[in-house]
Amino acid sequence: MANPQTIHEELLVLRCQVGDSRAFEELVARWQPRLWRYARQLTGDHDLAWDAIQNTWMAIISAIEKLEDPARFRPWAYRIISHKCADCGRRQKRDHSLSAKHAERMTQSLNHADIQDKTDWVHHALSQLPHNARALLTLRYLEDFSIVEMAEILEIPQGTVKSRLWDARNRLKNVLERQLK
């Protein structure tokens, strides 16, 4: 049996699909913090995350009526924001190429005294990973998606999710070990 919150969110989606602006406002209020946290993790940048969020909501507004199953809103919204974050990242690289030398200096200047707790330490390590690895680890461990849902969001086979997740965990482990040295 679905929990009442899930049922309420599905009803919100149905109301949005018929043009109920108050339902859309409530949907945004419920989902904005989760989607922003995910976007922030993927982009590693406050402003890029907000750009991705704005682009995501524009895409959701224009396509929500085509969503056939309101219960699939969660993975659908995460798939959209995943794409929008990748778009923002490509745009940033094209517009503002950060030199490898500058990035290296920033990483070297960070020491363990600068990191307030283990969570900050792990988030910093995540930020050192490629976009795809960050997305996988964030979806699995911070957003609590299943392998099946991750495959749907990322539009890749479940076996690919498993192997890439294994690789991403190893990459994170290596980054953490390097930071300890």
C-alpha positions in Angstrom: 0.0 0.0 0.0 1.4 3.4 -1.0 2.0 5.9 1.8 -0.2 9.0 2.1 2.6 11.3 1.0 3.2 9.4 -2.2 -0.5 9.4 -3.0 -0.7 13.2 -2.3 2.3 13.8 -4.7 0.7 11.7 -7.4 -2.5 13.7 -7.0 -0.4 16.9 -7.3 1.0 15.7 -10.6 -2.5 14.9 -11.9 -3.7 18.3 -10.9 -0.6 19.9 -12.6 -1.4 18.0 -15.7 -4.8 19.7 -15.9 -3.3 23.2 -15.4 -3.8 23.7 -11.6 -1.2 26.4 -10.8 -1.6 26.0 -7.1 -0.8 22.3 -7.4 2.3 23.2 -9.4 3.4 25.7 -6.7 3.1 23.0 -4.1 4.9 20.4 -6.3 7.8 22.9 -6.6 7.8 23.6 -2.9 8.0 19.9 -2.1 10.6 19.0 -4.8 12.8 22.0 -5.1 15.0 21.3 -2.1 15.7 17.7 -3.1 16.4 18.5 -6.7 18.6 21.5 -5.8 20.6 19.3 -3.4 21.1 16.8 -6.2 22.0 19.5 -8.8 24.4 21.1 -6.3 26.2 17.8 -5.8 26.4 17.2 -9.6 27.5 20.6 -10.6 29.7 21.4 -7.6 28.6 25.0 -8.0 25.8 27.0 -6.4 25.0 29.2 -9.4 25.1 26.3 -11.9 22.8 24.3 -9.7 20.2 27.1 -9.7 20.6 27.4 -13.5 19.9 23.6 -13.8 16.9 23.9 -11.4 15.4 26.7 -13.4 15.9 24.8 -16.7 14.5 21.6 -15.1 11.3 23.3 -13.9 10.8 24.8 -17.4 11.1 21.3 -18.9 8.8 19.9 -16.3 6.2 22.6 -16.9 6.3 22.0 -20.7 6.2 18.2 -20.5 4.2 17.2 -17.3 1.0 16.6 -19.2 2.8 14.0 -21.2 3.9 12.0 -18.1 1.7 8.9 -18.4 2.2 7.6 -14.8 2.2 10.2 -12.0 3.9 7.6 -9.8 7.0 7.9 -12.1 7.4 11.7 -11.4 10.3 11.2 -9.1 12.6 9.3 -11.5 11.4 11.4 -14.4 12.3 14.7 -12.6 15.7 13.3 -11.6 16.3 12.2 -15.2 15.5 15.8 -16.4 17.7 17.4 -13.8 20.6 15.0 -14.6 20.4 16.1 -18.2 20.2 19.8 -17.3 23.2 19.6 -15.0 25.2 17.9 -17.7 24.1 20.7 -20.1 25.2 23.4 -17.6 28.5 21.7 -17.0 29.2 21.6 -20.8 28.2 25.2 -21.1 30.5 26.2 -18.2 33.4 24.3 -19.7 32.9 26.0 -23.0 32.4 29.5 -21.5 34.8 29.5 -18.5 37.5 27.0 -18.9 39.2 26.6 -15.5 42.8 25.9 -15.9 44.1 22.6 -14.6 46.9 24.4 -12.8 44.4 26.6 -10.9 42.3 23.6 -10.0 45.4 21.7 -8.7 46.4 24.7 -6.6 42.9 24.8 -5.1 43.1 21.1 -4.2 46.6 21.4 -2.8 45.5 24.3 -0.6 42.8 22.3 1.0 44.0 20.4 4.0 42.1 18.4 6.6 42.0 21.3 9.0 39.9 23.2 6.4 37.3 20.4 6.3 34.9 20.7 9.3 33.7 17.1 9.5 33.6 13.8 7.7 30.6 14.8 5.7 32.4 17.8 4.3 35.4 15.6 3.6 33.3 13.1 1.6 31.5 15.8 -0.3 34.8 17.3 -1.2 36.0 13.9 -2.4 32.8 13.5 -4.4 33.5 16.9 -6.1 36.8 15.5 -7.4 35.1 12.7 -9.3 33.8 12.9 -12.9 30.2 14.0 -13.4 29.0 10.5 -14.1 30.5 9.0 -11.0 29.1 11.8 -8.8 25.7 11.3 -10.3 25.7 7.5 -9.6 27.0 7.9 -6.0 24.6 10.7 -5.3 21.5 8.9 -6.6 22.3 5.8 -4.7 23.6 7.0 -1.4 22.2 10.5 -0.9 18.9 10.2 -2.8 18.3 6.5 -2.0 17.3 5.4 -5.5 17.3 1.7 -6.3 19.4 0.2 -9.2 16.2 -0.1 -11.2 15.3 3.6 -10.7 18.9 4.7 -11.4 18.8 2.8 -14.7 15.6 4.6 -15.6 16.9 8.0 -14.6 20.2 7.6 -16.4 18.7 5.7 -19.3 21.2 2.9 -19.2 20.8 -0.9 -18.5 20.8 -2.1 -14.8 24.0 -4.1 -15.4 25.7 -0.9 -16.6 24.5 0.9 -13.4 25.9 -1.8 -11.2 29.3 -1.8 -13.0 29.6 1.9 -13.1 28.5 2.2 -9.5 31.3 -0.3 -8.5 33.8 1.8 -10.5 32.5 5.1 -8.9 32.9 3.6 -5.4 36.5 2.6 -6.2 37.2 6.1 -7.6 35.8 7.6 -4.4 37.9 5.3 -2.3 41.0 6.3 -4.2 40.3 10.0 -3.8 39.7 9.6 -0.1 42.9 7.6 0.3 44.9 10.3 -1.5 43.4 12.9 0.7 44.6 11.0 3.8 48.2 11.0 2.6 
